[in-house]
């Protein structure tokens, strides 16, 4: 049975928290952002190392655990875009852990792009919280010069 265009649009849409939900649970979202930023930074460093050691199972496991944490927390908070991308990334990493996929330079690029996109989604959430609450929120893209 083929889905209608309306059904496809409904299943492909994402429900993200509205401003009221962000204000109500602002500390939870800020904690998620802070933890996720740390996970993404660790993951980027580990992917760089993985390029030199593509069979290092401990690096793969570390990357997987970081992505898994982001997926779980984002699911709990109703951040469907972040959860879905994390789930897809987790699937790729799991294939590599099971030796079903080699970490080639092209796969490393895919991993970097996915991590970069997760960072942008998290930055967007931080900006949305800042706009909804009027309080500054940690962001991935924030540099030391932004703090002056």
C-alpha positions in Angstrom: 0.0 0.0 0.0 1.4 3.4 -1.1 1.3 6.3 1.3 -0.3 9.5 0.1 1.7 12.7 -0.1 0.0 14.0 3.0 0.9 10.9 5.0 4.5 11.1 3.8 4.7 14.8 4.9 3.2 13.9 8.3 5.7 11.1 8.9 8.6 13.1 7.7 7.9 16.1 9.9 9.6 16.6 13.2 8.1 17.9 16.4 10.5 20.1 18.2 9.9 21.7 21.6 8.1 25.0 21.5 9.2 28.2 23.4 6.9 27.4 26.3 8.5 23.9 26.7 12.0 25.4 26.4 11.2 28.0 29.1 9.6 25.3 31.4 12.6 22.9 31.2 15.4 25.4 30.4 17.9 23.9 32.8 17.4 20.4 31.3 18.0 21.7 27.8 21.0 23.7 28.9 22.5 20.6 30.5 21.9 18.7 27.3 23.6 21.3 25.3 26.6 21.4 27.6 27.0 17.6 27.7 26.5 17.3 23.9 29.1 19.9 23.2 31.6 17.9 25.2 30.6 14.7 23.5 30.9 16.3 20.0 34.3 17.7 20.8 35.5 14.3 22.1 34.0 12.6 19.0 35.8 15.0 16.6 39.1 14.3 18.2 38.5 10.5 18.2 37.5 10.6 14.5 40.8 12.3 13.7 42.6 9.5 15.6 40.4 6.9 13.9 41.6 8.1 10.5 45.1 7.0 11.5 43.9 3.8 13.2 40.8 2.7 11.4 40.6 -0.7 13.1 40.9 0.7 16.7 37.8 -0.8 18.3 38.3 1.3 21.5 38.1 4.6 19.4 35.0 3.3 17.6 33.4 2.3 20.9 34.2 5.7 22.4 32.7 7.5 19.4 29.6 5.2 19.5 29.1 5.9 23.3 29.1 9.7 22.7 26.7 9.5 19.9 24.5 7.0 21.8 24.4 9.5 24.8 23.3 12.3 22.5 20.6 10.1 20.9 19.2 9.0 24.2 19.1 12.5 25.8 17.7 14.1 22.7 14.9 11.5 22.5 14.1 12.1 26.2 13.8 15.9 25.5 11.8 15.5 22.3 14.6 16.8 20.0 13.6 14.6 17.1 16.0 16.0 14.4 19.0 15.5 16.7 17.7 12.0 17.8 17.2 10.9 14.2 20.6 12.0 13.0 22.3 10.5 16.0 20.4 7.2 15.4 21.6 7.2 11.7 25.2 7.9 12.8 25.0 5.2 15.5 23.9 2.7 12.8 27.0 3.6 10.7 29.3 3.3 13.7 27.8 0.0 14.7 28.4 -1.4 11.2 32.1 -0.4 11.6 32.2 -2.0 15.1 30.9 -5.3 13.6 33.5 -5.1 10.7 30.7 -4.7 8.2 32.1 -1.3 7.2 35.7 -0.1 6.9 36.6 3.4 8.1 37.9 4.9 4.9 38.7 8.6 4.4 35.3 8.9 2.7 33.5 7.3 5.7 35.5 9.6 8.0 34.3 12.6 6.0 30.7 11.3 6.4 31.3 11.0 10.2 32.7 14.6 10.4 29.8 16.0 8.4 27.3 14.3 10.6 29.0 15.6 13.8 29.2 19.1 12.2 25.4 18.9 11.5 24.7 17.7 15.0 26.7 20.7 16.3 24.7 23.1 14.1 21.4 21.6 15.4 22.6 21.9 19.0 23.7 25.5 18.3 20.2 26.3 16.9 18.7 24.9 20.0 21.0 27.1 22.1 20.0 30.2 20.1 16.3 29.3 20.5 16.7 29.0 24.3 18.6 32.3 24.4 15.8 34.0 22.4 13.0 32.3 24.4 14.5 32.9 27.9 16.7 36.0 27.4 19.6 34.1 29.0 22.8 33.2 27.2 23.4 29.5 26.5 26.6 27.6 25.6 27.1 27.0 21.9 29.4 24.8 19.9 30.3 27.7 17.5 31.2 30.1 20.3 34.8 31.0 20.3 37.0 32.6 23.0 36.8 35.9 21.2 33.0 35.8 21.6 33.4 35.8 25.3 35.3 39.2 25.5 
